[in-house]
Amino acid sequence: MTKSILLTGAALIGCATAASAAAPVQPRLKQVDPKLLLSEQYTHFTDGFGKRRQTGAEYSVDLGRTAFSVSATHAKRTFADESYSAVEFAGTLYHDWSDQVYTRTHVALSSDKPVFASRQVATDLNLKLVPNTVLTVGGKYARYHGNRDVYSWSAGGTWYFGDGSLGYRFTLSDVDKLGKSYSHLVTARLKDPRGGGQTQLWLGAGTSLHEQEVLLSGEKGSFRTIALQRVQPIAGPIAVNLTLGRSWYDTGSTNYHGTTASIGLSYSGLDLFNARNSD
């Protein structure tokens, strides 16, 4: 519980400090476009593990040195003879402390069901120490169904080149009653030479099953995952986000996989705070 209080306190202090900062606006290290995103996601699991359907809405805005996003997501996890549904409310705050340092703080809350983590607090410290490269260290606390607490620490980096980027992140987790687990995540993103489209790839592997399937937060095993997303502008500020993914789970006693497809519709430039014009 002490770890939880420390992580929560650090995150809240970071939020309060960032929100009250009045320093002159500097170029952001991580641009957050004003955007409204509506999305629908469906996952089918094999071997009788059911399906999952998820609907979400997210709004992001950049205020200069500070940016934030808020979201609400409803998901339903269905099996042959039972189903669970829950709503998650989340917020993420970014703040540039200097031209070399920015933080990302994320908080999420949901009901105690095997759909989402019931609570999450995560903070990342991002350092731009060399040109075109951002190094990241982070900590996270999450509570899953059945009051199972998970404390995680991570480190990685992102290299930016031309119209793309390549990143890697290693996460080590301490799972209540299960012990240590880990995960690797590789990301690659390539923007279109012309226009606002982009393509992004995620590759993941490890033993932290809770990161991929909340239902497996109390199980030991391994996973592999791959996902590909295409953001395609269709008319002015409107774009379609299409994502396809596959995940494989192995708990020793059983193994199965899930296939995910999602579609999103985004509207960029929706600045409800008129932030850019007021600086």
C-alpha positions in Angstrom: 0.0 0.0 0.0 2.9 2.4 0.7 4.1 1.9 -2.9 0.7 2.8 -4.1 0.5 6.0 -2.0 4.0 7.1 -3.2 3.2 6.6 -6.9 -0.2 8.3 -6.6 1.2 11.2 -4.6 4.0 11.7 -7.2 1.5 11.7 -10.1 -0.9 14.1 -8.4 1.9 16.5 -7.4 3.1 16.4 -11.1 -0.4 17.2 -12.3 -0.9 20.1 -9.9 2.5 21.6 -10.7 2.1 21.2 -14.5 -1.4 22.7 -14.5 -0.3 25.8 -12.6 2.9 26.5 -14.6 2.9 29.9 -16.3 6.3 29.8 -18.1 6.6 31.0 -21.7 5.5 28.6 -24.3 8.3 26.4 -25.8 8.2 23.9 -28.7 6.8 20.7 -27.4 9.0 17.6 -27.3 5.9 15.4 -27.9 3.3 17.1 -30.0 -0.3 16.5 -29.0 -2.8 17.5 -31.7 -6.2 18.9 -30.7 -8.4 16.0 -31.7 -11.6 14.2 -31.1 -11.4 10.5 -31.7 -14.4 8.0 -31.7 -13.5 4.3 -31.9 -15.0 0.9 -32.0 -13.0 -2.3 -31.3 -13.9 -6.0 -31.5 -11.8 -9.0 -30.4 -12.6 -12.6 -31.0 -10.8 -15.2 -28.8 -10.5 -18.9 -29.7 -11.0 -22.0 -27.6 -14.1 -20.8 -25.8 -12.6 -17.6 -24.4 -15.4 -15.5 -25.9 -15.2 -12.0 -27.3 -14.7 -8.4 -26.3 -16.4 -5.3 -27.7 -15.2 -1.8 -26.9 -16.5 1.7 -27.7 -14.6 4.8 -26.8 -14.4 8.6 -27.1 -11.2 10.7 -26.5 -10.5 14.4 -26.7 -6.9 15.8 -26.8 -5.7 19.4 -26.6 -2.3 21.1 -26.6 -2.0 24.2 -24.5 1.7 24.9 -25.2 4.0 23.6 -22.5 1.1 21.5 -21.2 -1.2 19.1 -23.0 -3.8 16.7 -21.9 -6.4 14.1 -23.1 -9.5 12.7 -21.5 -11.4 9.6 -22.5 -14.4 7.4 -21.7 -14.5 3.8 -22.8 -17.2 1.2 -22.5 -16.3 -2.5 -23.0 -18.1 -5.8 -22.7 -16.4 -9.2 -22.2 -18.7 -12.1 -23.3 -18.4 -15.8 -22.7 -20.7 -18.7 -23.5 -22.8 -18.4 -20.3 -21.8 -15.0 -18.8 -20.7 -11.5 -19.6 -19.1 -8.5 -17.9 -19.3 -4.8 -18.8 -17.6 -1.8 -17.4 -16.8 1.9 -18.2 -13.3 3.3 -17.8 -12.6 7.0 -17.4 -9.1 8.1 -18.0 -6.9 11.2 -18.3 -3.4 11.9 -19.5 -1.3 15.0 -18.8 1.9 16.0 -20.6 4.2 18.8 -19.5 7.4 20.3 -20.9 9.7 21.2 -18.0 12.5 22.4 -20.3 13.6 21.8 -23.9 15.1 18.5 -22.7 12.6 17.1 -20.2 8.9 16.4 -20.3 6.6 14.1 -18.2 3.5 12.1 -19.0 1.1 11.2 -16.2 -1.9 8.9 -16.7 -4.8 8.1 -14.4 -7.7 5.7 -15.1 -10.6 4.4 -13.0 -13.1 1.6 -13.6 -15.3 -0.8 -11.7 -13.8 -4.0 -10.3 -14.7 -6.4 -13.1 -12.5 -8.5 -15.4 -12.8 -5.9 -18.1 -10.4 -3.1 -17.2 -7.9 -2.5 -14.4 -10.1 -0.9 -11.7 -7.4 1.8 -11.1 -4.2 2.9 -12.7 -1.6 5.6 -12.0 1.5 5.9 -14.3 4.2 8.5 -14.7 6.9 8.7 -17.4 10.0 10.9 -17.3 11.2 11.6 -20.8 14.7 13.0 -21.5 16.0 14.5 -24.8 19.7 14.3 -24.1 20.9 13.7 -27.7 19.5 14.9 -31.0 16.5 13.0 -32.4 16.4 10.6 -29.4 14.1 10.6 -26.3 14.9 8.3 -23.4 12.1 7.2 -21.1 11.9 5.8 -17.6 8.6 5.2 -15.8 6.6 3.7 -13.0 3.0 2.4 -12.8 0.6 1.0 -10.2 -2.5 -0.9 -11.2 -5.2 -2.9 -9.4 -6.9 -5.7 -11.3 -10.0 -7.8 -10.6 -9.9 -9.5 -7.2 -7.8 -6.7 -5.6 -4.6 -7.9 -7.3 -2.0 -5.2 -7.3 0.7 -4.8 -9.9 3.7 -2.4 -9.6 5.7 -1.9 -12.8 8.9 -0.1 -13.7 10.0 0.5 -17.3 12.8 2.0 -19.4 13.3 2.5 -23.1 13.7 5.1 -25.8 12.6 6.4 -29.2 14.7 7.4 -32.2 13.2 9.9 -34.6 14.3 10.0 -38.2 12.9 12.0 -41.1 9.2 11.1 -41.3 9.4 8.2 -38.9 10.4 6.9 -35.5 11.5 3.6 -33.9 11.1 2.8 -30.2 11.7 0.1 -27.6 10.5 -0.3 -24.0 11.2 -2.9 -21.4 8.8 -3.3 -18.4 9.4 -5.3 -15.2 6.3 -6.0 -13.1 5.7 -7.3 -9.6 2.4 -9.0 -9.6 0.6 -9.7 -6.3 0.9 -13.4 -5.4 2.6 -14.3 -8.7 6.0 -12.5 -8.4 8.0 -10.9 -11.2 7.0 -10.7 -14.9 8.3 -8.8 -17.9 7.4 -7.5 -21.3 9.2 -6.1 -24.4 7.5 -3.6 -26.8 8.9 -2.4 -30.2 7.1 0.3 -32.1 7.7 1.7 -35.5 5.9 4.7 -37.1 6.2 6.1 -40.6 4.4 9.3 -41.7 3.3 9.8 -45.3 5.8 12.1 -47.2 2.7 14.1 -48.3 -0.5 14.6 -46.3 -1.3 13.7 -42.7 -1.5 9.9 -42.9 0.7 7.5 -41.1 1.3 3.8 -40.5 2.4 2.3 -37.1 3.5 -1.2 -36.1 3.6 -2.7 -32.5 5.4 -5.9 -31.6 5.2 -7.2 -28.1 6.3 -10.3 -26.1 6.8 -11.4 -22.5 5.3 -12.9 -19.4 3.1 -10.0 -18.2 -0.2 -11.4 -19.2 -2.1 -8.7 -17.3 -0.9 -6.1 -19.8 -2.7 -7.9 -22.6 -5.7 -9.8 -21.1 -7.2 -8.6 -17.8 -8.8 -12.0 -17.4 -5.3 -13.5 -17.1 -4.1 -11.1 -14.4 -3.9 -14.0 -11.9 -2.1 -16.4 -14.3 1.5 -17.2 -15.1 2.5 -17.7 -18.7 3.6 -15.8 -21.8 2.3 -13.8 -24.7 3.2 -12.5 -28.1 1.3 -9.7 -29.9 1.4 -7.8 -33.2 -0.7 -4.9 -34.3 -0.7 -2.7 -37.4 -2.5 0.6 -37.7 -3.2 2.9 -40.6 -4.3 6.5 -40.1 -5.8 7.7 -43.4 -7.1 11.3 -44.0 -10.3 11.3 -46.0 -11.5 14.9 -46.0 -9.8 17.9 -44.5 -9.4 17.4 -40.8 -11.3 14.0 -40.8 -9.3 10.8 -40.8 -10.1 7.1 -40.4 -8.0 4.9 -38.1 -7.9 1.2 -39.0 -6.1 -1.3 -36.8 -5.6 -5.1 -37.0 -3.9 -7.2 -34.4 -3.3 -10.7 -33.2 -2.3 -11.9 -29.7 -1.2 -15.4 -28.5 -1.5 -16.4 -24.8 0.1 -19.5 -23.1 -0.6 -20.2 -19.4 0.8 -23.7 -19.3 -2.6 -25.2 -18.7 -4.1 -23.7 -21.8 -3.2 -21.5 -24.8 -5.4 -19.5 -27.2 -5.2 -16.4 -29.3 -7.3 -13.3 -30.0 -7.8 -11.4 -33.2 -8.6 -7.7 -32.9 -10.0 -5.2 -35.5 -10.9 -1.6 -34.7 -12.0 1.5 -36.6 -11.8 5.0 -35.4 -13.0 8.4 -36.8 -10.9 11.4 -35.8 -11.4 15.2 -36.2 -8.2 17.1 -35.9 -7.8 20.8 -35.0 -10.8 20.8 -32.6 -9.4 23.2 -30.1 -12.2 23.9 -27.6 -9.9 26.1 -25.5 -8.6 28.2 -28.4 -5.2 27.6 -26.8 -2.9 28.5 -29.7 -4.6 31.8 -30.3 -4.6 32.8 -26.7 -0.8 32.3 -26.0 
